[in-house]
């Protein structure tokens, strides 16, 4: 396990909420041997928790129940809710955080023995069979034959989601401070004209820089930041009305429409597990 300085991460702001616990990632689950194929483990997380930037020599699949996990990898932010997991390739620098009162699952895959190997960070649909198999593999007393059978099925059912939700962070120094401020406070209501005045950059330059750096307009990128934060707030039990207020929407219907445009479902459907995304 290698822990580079946080300054080396270079992936934008990472606002830390009061009461957040800092955790150190494990290189591999306990019991890992030189011949392992898949090793899984489960963690009960009571408080909001953050991991400093690190990487592993094995591929990692993370997923959670009753909350969200957020990760920064290669200039992108991934926010993954229940029903989805995040595949992080070996030696990819990443940091992460979890909402409070969450059950976190992780599975490590030996690169040289994994028939499934996604080169880039990938959102995985956590089908019930896949999740059950990986939880089964977390048992320490499985014999070699039972473990091998379960592992072979995991590779058969491990599939990427068709609805990857990732936010690209701008790498343009002209707008990086602006992006950091929006990540720290998605409810910031300043208009594009106001941002231009405050930053000393023309609206045209801001618009072009966001489009070239993220593929989105300034307005679209800011909206995506709000929805990423909404996923965390909804997972923590906040109501749609409260999330709308906290993110600075004039009324809940505006928030619901924005959420639907990006996520393909309403916040209510998303939190009830009826989202078809």
N, C-alpha and C positions, 0 to 999 in steps of 0.2 A: 504494500500500500504506500502510495506517495501523497503527501499533502503539500502542494505548492502554496506559496503565499496568496492570500485573497486578492492582492493587487494583480496577480498574474491571470486572474480569471477573465477580466476584461469583457464581461457580458452585461454591463449596465447595472442599474441600481437594484438593490435587493433590500427593500424596506423591512426592518425588523420590528415586529410588534412587541409592546411591553409584555414581560412574562414569558417570552420565548426561551425555551431551553436549547442549549447548544449540545450536539451529540457528535461523537466520533464514529465514523463508519468502520465496520470490520472489513478486513481484507477478504475473508471468506467465512462462511458459517463454521462453527465449531465442528470438529470431526472430519474436516476436509482432508482428503489424501491426494497423492499425486495421480491417482487413477479415477477420481470422481468424474461423473458425467453431469448430473444435476444435483444440486443441494439446495434445499428450501428451509426457510425459517419464518417464524411468526413473532410479531412484537405488538404489545399493547401500549399505545402512546397516550398518556393522560393529558399532557399539556402541548401547546403548539411547540414544535420542535424543528430545529434547523441543522443541516449538515453543511459544514464548510466545504469548499471545492476539493475534490479528490477524484481518484480513478481506481479501477480494479483491473487485475490481469484477466479476469473472467467476464463474460457477458453477464448482464444483470437484468432481471425482469422484476419490476416493482408494481404492486397493486394494493388497493386498500378497500376497506369496508367502512361505511358510516363516516365518510369524510373525503377530503381531496388531498392529493399530493401534487406539489408543484416543483418543477426542476428547470434549471438553466443549463443548456447544453449547446455549445457551438453557436452562440449568438441567438439562441431561440429560448423561449419560455414555453414549457408544456404544462398544462393544468389538466390533471387526469382525475376523474371522479369514479365512483363505484361502477363496476361493470367494464372498466377499461384498465389496462396496464401500460407500463412504459418500458420498452426494451432499450437498454443502454449498452452499446457495444463495448467490448473490452478496451481499456485504456482511453476511453473518452472522458475528458475532464467534465465534471458535473457537480453541482451543488443542489440541495433540495430542502424543502420544508413541508411540514404536515400540519393539518388542522388538529385541534385538541380532540381527545376522546375518540381516537381512531384505532383501528386494527390494521397494522401494516404487514404485508407479506412480501417476501423477497425470495427469488430463486436465482442461483448462480449456475451458469452453463460453461463447462470447459470448452474453450474455442476449438481445440483440436479434436474434440469428440462430439461436437454438436452438428447435426445435419441441418438444423435451422440456424442461420447466422445472417442477421440483417446488418448491413454495413453502416447504416445511419440510425439515429434514434427513431424509434417507430412506436406508434400507439398500437396496442394489441387488444383485440376484443377478448375479454375474459369469459369465454363460454363456460357454463357450469361444469362440463366435463374437464376442461383444462384446469380450472381452479381446483376441482376435487383431486385430480391427479397430483398437482403440485403440493397440495396440503398433505396428501397421502405420502408423498416423498419426503416430507419433513420428519417423518417418524424415524427414530434412530435405530429401531430394532428390525427393520426390513431385511430379509435375506437377499442375497445377490440376485437370485432368479426373479423374485417379486419386484425388486427395484428395476431390473433391466426391462421387464415387461411394461411397467408403468412409464419408464423413460421413452420407450419406443412409441407409445401412444401419444405422449406429449408432443413429440416432433411431428406426428401426423395432424394434430389439431391446432398447433400453434400458428395462427394466421394474423396478418396485420389488419387493423380496422380500415374501413373505407372512408372513415370520417376523422382524419387526423386533425387535431386542434392544437396548432402551435402558433405562437406569436414571434415573428422575427424582430429582434432588437436592431435599431439603426446603428450602423458603424461609421456614420458621418459625424465628425467632431463638431460641425456647425449646429447640429440638432441633438447631440448626445445629452447635454444638460437638460434640455427641454424634455426629452424622453424620460430621463431619470426623475424629473419632478412629477411627471404624469404617472409613472409607476408608483412613486411614493404617495401620491394623492390623486387617484383616478377621478375624484369628484371635483377637481379644479375646473372652474367654469369659464376660465378666460377664453375669449374668442381668438381666432387665428390672428386678427388684427392686433389684439392686445399682446399676444405672444410675440408678434413681430416687433412691437414697440419695446417690450421688456427685454428682448434678446438682441435688439439692434440688427435684426435680419429682416429682409423684405418678405412679405407673404408669399411672393412668387418663389423665392429661394427656399423657404420652408417647405412649400408644397412640392417642389421639384425634388428636394433632398429626401423627404419621406417616401415619395414614390420610387425613386431610384434605389433607396437603401432598404426598403421593406416590401415594396410591391403594392403598398396601400397608400391612399391619400392620408393627409394629416387627420381628417375627420374619421376615416375608417380605422386608422391605427388607434386613435384615442378610444373609439367605441369598442375595439377589441380588448384593450386594456381593461375597460370597465367590465366587460363580460368575464374576463379571466378572474377578476376580483369577485364578481358576482358568484361564480362557481364555488369559491371558498366560503363566502358568506352564507350561501344557501345550504352548503354541506354542514356548516356549523349550527344550523337551526334557525337562522334569521328568516323572517317572513318576507314574502315578495314586496310588501309595502315598505318594510324597513330597509331592505336592500336597495330599493328604488330611491329612498330618501338618502341613504348613506352614500350612494354613488352620484347624487346630484341631479337626478331626473326630476323634471317638473311634475310628473304624475306617473303612477304605476303602469298605465297603458303604454306610455312611451318606452319604458324599460322593457316591458313584455314584448313589444314589437321589435326592439333592438336585439333582444335575446333570441327571439325566433329567427331573425334574419341570419344570425351567426351560427346558432346551434341547431337550427332546424326543428325546434320544438319550443313550447312555452316553459317558463321556469317551473310552473306547477307540475307539468308532465315530467320534466327532468328530475325533480326531487322525488316524485312518486314512483320513479322507475319505469314509467310508461313512455319514455322518449324513444322514438324510432329514429335513431341517429347512428 
